[in-house]
């Protein structure tokens, strides 16, 4: 009578994790592990996983709180302020972190605000950021884990704020445009970004990205851009296709993520978009030794 439809009744609720980024799939085919690995790969590229120097973090888009929990549980940062624009995700993350006793004021704080628009931040948020960064005894960092290309009108306002107003370093997983794309590919990408609600202004080449970071106040020798595309797009598509088959077997589907899968497959096949780790240090590492 039910076929396999009752499979949905056996799903674990709430889900054991709610990670959502493109992931770093080098040694896994599991989404939560890949998402966690992407964060760890960004931190490692910034040399923050093994440094004895303390650091404080402003997290520009923390999703449903999984990356916040990972950072808090492992005492990775001295202080942490997370910002997200999505009210549902904010409430979900706040509830989860409170239940796990990880919202320890003033060391871990969450805010619902536009992470990409410092001009609209409340006085409470500004004060929390000031206390987070100015009271640290070590490095000051802003993180945008798979979020900066969504910022409107572009990512550069908050990066410049991090550099010039907060004297902080910046790290991210971000999307970078290939050096050469055809007119048709450019037109198609403009259409795709319009449908995604993502500003076309955020899609720039590596050289243009570097130039903008320099304009924001970072020096060329302190900028690292590392292409990890082959460990992102194609393996992510493989996971999405497998998960769609698994969901179909119990009468469910990927829904809107099917379209995302097509997009990632296109990017992986053509290379017109590159998934890159970005690290822009305010000061050279030897300054901290």
WOZI-V666702 format. One record per residue. N is the residue number from 1. NEAR is the number of other ideal C-beta (glycine too) atoms within 8 Angstrom. Layout:
n = (N,N)
near = (NEAR,NEAR)
This chain:
n = (1,2,3,4,5,6,7,8,9,10,11,12,13,14,15,16,17,18,19,20,21,22,23,24,25,26,27,28,29,30,31,32,33,34,35,36,37,38,39,40,41,42,43,44,45,46,47,48,49,50,51,52,53,54,55,56,57,58,59,60,61,62,63,64,65,66,67,68,69,70,71,72,73,74,75,76,77,78,79,80,81,82,83,84,85,86,87,88,89,90,91,92,93,94,95,96,97,98,99,100,101,102,103,104,105,106,107,108,109,110,111,112,113,114,115,116,117,118,119,120,121,122,123,124,125,126,127,128,129,130,131,132,133,134,135,136,137,138,139,140,141,142,143,144,145,146,147,148,149,150,151,152,153,154,155,156,157,158,159,160,161,162,163,164,165,166,167,168,169,170,171,172,173,174,175,176,177,178,179,180,181,182,183,184,185,186,187,188,189,190,191,192,193,194,195,196,197,198,199,200,201,202,203,204,205,206,207,208,209,210,211,212,213,214,215,216,217,218,219,220,221,222,223,224,225,226,227,228,229,230,231,232,233,234,235,236,237,238,239,240,241,242,243,244,245,246,247,248,249,250,251,252,253,254,255,256,257,258,259,260,261,262,263,264,265,266,267,268,269,270,271,272,273,274,275,276,277,278,279,280,281,282,283,284,285,286,287,288,289)
near = (2,5,5,8,8,8,10,9,5,5,6,5,4,5,6,5,6,11,12,6,11,10,13,11,13,6,4,8,8,6,9,10,8,16,13,12,14,16,12,10,12,15,11,9,11,11,8,11,8,4,9,2,7,9,13,16,14,15,14,13,13,12,13,11,16,13,13,16,12,11,12,14,7,6,5,10,11,9,14,14,14,13,16,15,8,7,6,6,11,12,8,11,16,11,8,12,15,9,6,7,6,11,10,7,6,7,9,13,12,16,13,9,11,8,13,11,11,8,5,6,10,7,5,7,12,9,8,12,12,8,10,16,13,6,7,13,4,10,12,12,15,14,12,17,13,9,11,13,11,10,17,7,6,9,12,9,13,16,15,12,10,14,15,9,8,12,7,12,14,16,15,12,14,13,10,15,13,10,6,3,8,5,5,6,10,9,8,8,14,9,8,9,12,8,6,6,5,8,10,9,7,14,11,9,9,10,7,9,13,11,8,11,13,11,8,13,8,13,6,7,5,10,14,8,12,8,8,11,13,6,8,15,14,10,12,14,12,9,13,14,9,9,10,13,8,8,10,9,7,11,8,6,7,10,5,6,9,11,7,9,14,8,9,14,11,9,12,12,6,7,9,10,13,11,13,14,13,14,14,15,11,11,8,7,8,5,6,9,4)
